[in-house]
Amino acid sequence: MNRLAIFFLAGFLFFGFHLSRAETGDTLEKNELLAIGTSTVVGGNSAEAKKRAITQALMKGVEDYIARLLGSRGVVNNFERLTEEIIPGAKEEIENFHILAEHQVDGKYRVLIKLRVNKEIIGEKLRSAGVLLTDPPIIKVLFLVSEAREGDISYWWKDEEGFQDLSAVELTLHKVFQDRGFSPINRILSPPDFESLSNLTSPFLTNEDILKWGSLFSADVVICGQSVIINKKELSLTLRVLDVHQGSQICQESRVEPIEVASTDSEQIIETLQGPVNRIAATLCPCIIRAVASEHGEIHQLEVTLAGTSRPKQFWVFRDFLRDEVIGVESVIPSKIRGNSMSATVEFQGDGAKFINRVLKHENLPYPLHLGQAEEGVIVFSLE
């Protein structure tokens, strides 16, 4: 009991040491940022300009924190939700701020502030908006989208010749979804034996047929539907998403937008289609990610031991690393000390194998570690 008390006391003192350094400005905590705000001085009213500059800096600080938290992939796929639901209420998510420097020149008022955001409030708002706070899996997607123009319907799964080239709509879908972090399947590189697929060549496939195509290409999801050019002036795009593993539809979206496709040049058509496809993807992508991630994101409780140390400071550094750096970790609660090892209960979105992989391959691993001999139900990392 005495050793356990000393262990937790040492952790408290260690945490306090880091906090005091943050307060003196020597370092920034995970929820602290620097931001610069600028405003024009109108009618000589410097006080009002300073107020607007501070507001701008606070908004930029929250934006930077969310971008850092979610990464580029998370921001792109949740951009509408972030700009509509999260960022407008930025002031509610700031615990405090300090003006570090201010300067007025050429009719501009500039401030440099250090702000601390409330990560719990931001996390709760993001979760309520359906934004994932963990790194979503790479999703393999197959496109089964037909094209109709002036009454003619074309689609690649009609016959063996259709496997030879990607259409303009397919190329556009590939580019837009790849930019959003998905892994589009290039059907040309590994076409199946077409002779055995004669019953899967209808332009209007059933859900069962669509899922068969998805299984043939080892896709996670299939995006199917139709692109229709109306009077050379409008694009009607209807897309449905089927989850291959669950065998069900997970989302659907339709749009009709004015376009210009006078040219038959593939690159110009792709450039014209990219806007409409991007806007429909903005709705579909978060839905797909949530559905697929829910299959992979079950919370597991893991018993994690750091062996080869009897110094509490080493363990607290390791605990902070797990909690702040390893994607998918929900909580880390110290549990026991035994000889030269210290343990914690870790709640993690995923299984033990995924957890071990993320720890050992992390670029910010605080100490060289290797996977030690584990007891049943316990993950042991040993200091090298």
N, C-alpha and C positions, 0 to 999 in steps of 0.2 A: 504493500500500500504506500509506503514512504517513497519507494522508487517511482511509482506511478505519479504521485503528487509532484515529485521533483521534475518528472518528465513534462507534465502539463504546465508547471510553473515556468520551466525553461522555454517552452513554446510561447507562452504568453509574453515573456520578456523579449524573446526574439521578434515577435510580431510588433511589440511596442517600439523596438529599436528601428524597424523599418518605417513605421508610421511617423516617428519623430524626424527621420531623414526626409520624408516626403513633405512634412510641414515646413521644413527649413528651405525647401526648394532644391535640395541636392539631387533628387530623383523624382520621377513621376510614377504614381501608382497606376494600376491598370485602368482605373476609372477617372484618371486625371488627364487633362489635355491643355495645350496652349493654343490660343486662337487669336487672330487679328481681325478687328472690325474697322470699317471705314465709312464715314458719312460726310456729306457736303454741309458746310456751314451756311445757313440761309439767314439773311438779314442780320448778320453779326451775332446770332444766337448760338454761342458755343455750347451752352449747357444742353440744348435740345440735340445738337449734332453729336455730342458725347453720348447721350442716351441712346440715340439710334445706332451709333457705332458699337456700343456694348450689346445691344439686342442682336445686331448682325453677327458679332463674334460668338455669342452664346449659341445662336442657331448653327453656325459653322462648326462649333465644337461638338454639338450633339450629332450633326451629320457625319463628322469625321469618326466619332466613336462608333456609330452604327455601321459605317462602312468597314471599319477595322474589325468589328465583331462578326459581321456576316461574310466578309470577303467579297470580291467582285462578282462571283457567281450568285451569291445570295442577294446582293443588291440589285443586280440586273433582273433576276426572276421575281423580285418583290417590289420593283420600283414604284408601281402605282400605289400599293398599300402604304409604302413608306412615306411617299410624298403627300398622300391624302389623310392618313390616319395617325402617323407617328410623329413626323417632323414638325407639323404645324403646332403641336402642343409642347414644343421643346422646353419652354420655361418650367413646365411642371416636372421635368426630368433632371433638373439641376439642383444639387444639394447646396452648393455655394460657389462663389467665384471671387477672385481678387484681381484688381487692376495692377499689373506689374509695370506698365509704362504707358504714357500717352503723349501725343504730339500733334500740334496743329500747324499746318503749312499750306500755302497756296489754296486757301479756302476749303481744305480737307481736314477732318478731325480723325485721328487714328488712335486705337487703343490696343494694347496687348494684354490679354487676360489669361489667367490660369483658372480653369473651372473643374469642378468635380461633379460628375453625373451620378445619378442614383441608378446603379446597374440593375437593382431589383425591380424598380418601376419600369425601366426600359425593357427588361426581360419579360415582365408580365404583359406589357403592351404588345410586344412582338408576338408572344404566344397567343394572345387574344385575337390578334389580327391574322393568325394562321401562318406566321413566319417561323420556319425551322431555325433553331439556334445551333444545330449540329450540322456537320458537313454531310450533305446528302450523298447517297451512292451514285456512281456513274450509271446512267440509265441508257440502255441500248434500245433504240427506237427504229422500227421499220415503217416506211410510208407506203400506203396503198391508196393513192389519190388519183382518181381519173380526171381527165380534162375534156370539157365540152366547149366547142366553138362552132357556131353556125350550124348547129344540129348534129355535128359529128362528135362521137365520143372516142377518145383514145385512152388506153391504159396499158401499163407494161406487162401485166400478168395474162394478157389475152393469148399470146403465143410466144414461141421461143425467140422470135425476132425482137420482141419487146424487152428482152433482157440485155440488149446490146448497148443501149444508151440511157442516160438519165434525162428526163424532160426538163423544161425550164422551171416548171412548178416544183418538181422534185429537187432540182439544184437549189432553188430558193429555200425550200423547207430545210434541206441539209445545212445550208449556210446559217440560217436564222437559229435553228435548234443547236447547232454546234457552237455558235457564239454564246449560247446560254448554258453551256456546260454539258449538253447531252452528247451521246455517241451514236450518230446516225449510221445505220447499216448500209454499206455499199453492196447492193445485191448483185452487181456485175462481177465482183471479185470471186464470189462463191455461189453461183447459181445451182439450184437443186436439179435433179433429173426431171426434165419437163414431161417426159412421156408418162410418168406416174401421177401427173397433176391435172389430167384432163377434166376432172370434176371441180377444179378450182379456178376456172377461167371466165366466169361470168362477170360482167361489169358491176353487177349488184350482188355482192357476196353476203352470205348470212354471217352472223357473229361467229358461228362454229367454223366456217371456212376461213374467216379472218384470223381466228386464233390458230388454225392449222398453219397458215402462212407464217405467223409469228413464231411458232414452234420450229418450223423448218429452218428459220434464220437465227434461232436462239435469241430472239428479241425479248426485252422486258415488257415493252408496250408496243402496240401497233396503232398508228394514226391513220385512219381511213376517211374517205369522203370524196368530195368532188369540187373541182374548180371550174366555174362556168364564166366565159366571156360573153357579155350581153351587149349586142349591137356595137361591139368594139369600143364601148365607152365605160362599161361597168364590170367589176369582178365580183362574182358571188362565190364565196368560199365557205364550205361547210365541212367541219372536221369533227370526227368522233375518236375517242381514245379508249382502247381496250387493254386491260391488264392481262397479259398472257398467263401469268402465274395464278391469278385469282379467277381467270375465265369470265370476266365481267367488264361492262363499260364503266368508266370512272368519270368521264366528263365529255362535254360537247360544246361547240361554239360555232356560230355562223356570223358572217359579215357580208355586206354589200357595199362596195366603195367605188367611186369614180376612178378610172385609170386611163392612161394613154399607152396603147400598145400598137401604134401604127407600124412600127418596125417589126420585122421577123427575125432580127438579129438576137441570138440567145442572150448575150450579155445585157442588151438594152431591156429585154423583156424581164430578166431577173431583177434588174435595178428598179423597174416599174413595179414589180410584184412584191419587192422586199418590204415596203411600207405596210401594205395590208396584212401580209403574212406575219410581220413583226407584231402588229397590234393584236392579232388573234392569238399569237404565241404568248403574249403578255398575260392572257387569261388562262390559257391551257397549262403553261409550264408550272406555276405554283401548285395547281391542282394535281398534276402528275407527280411532282416531287413529294407532296404530302402523302399521296396514296402509296407510292412505292416505299417511301421512308418508313411509313407506319408498319410495313411488313418486316423491315430490318431493324427498327428502332425500339424493340421491347427492352424495358429496363431490367438489367440483371444486377444482383447484389453479389459483389466479389470480395473475398478476403485477400488482401494484398499485404505481403510482408517484405520489408527491406532488411536483408540479412547482411551481417558483416559490419555492423556499426552499433556502438553503445552511446553515441553522442546525440542527444535530442536535436541539436541544431541541424544535423544532416537530415534527420527525418522530416523536420518542419520544412526544409527547402524542398525535399521530395514531395511532401504533401502539397505545397503551394504549386509546384510544377504540375502535379496531377490535376489539381482543381482549376488552375488558370490556363494551362497550355494544352492539355489533352482533350481533343474534341470528343464530346459524348459523355464526359464525366459530369454527373449531376451533383454529387457530394462526396466528401472524403471525411470520415469520422474516425479518429484514432481509437484503437480498441484495446491493445495489450502490448506488454513488453515481456520478452522471454529470452534470457541470456543476452546474446549480442544481436538480437533482432527486434524490430518494432513493427507493429501491424496496424492496419486501418481497414474499415469497411467502406468499400467504394461502390456507389450506385452508378452504373454505366449503361448507356444505350447501345447494347450489343453484347456479344458473348465474350468469354475469356480470351479466345484466340484473337479476336479483333482488338481487344484491349492491349494484349501483349505486343501485337504488331505495331500499334500506334505509339506505345511507349518506347520500345527499343529502336524504332526508326525515326523518332522525333529529332528534329534538328537542334532543339534547345534542351536536350537531355542534360540535367545538371551534373550528373556523375556518370562515368563509364559503368554500365551495368551488363550483366548477363543473366539469362533465365536459369535459376537454380533448381535444385531438386524439390519438387512440390509435393506436399501432402494432398490428400483428396480434398478438392474444393478450395484449395489455397494456392494463390499465385505467389511465387517467391522470386524476387529480384536480389541478386547478390552484387555487392560492390566489388569491382575488379581491383 
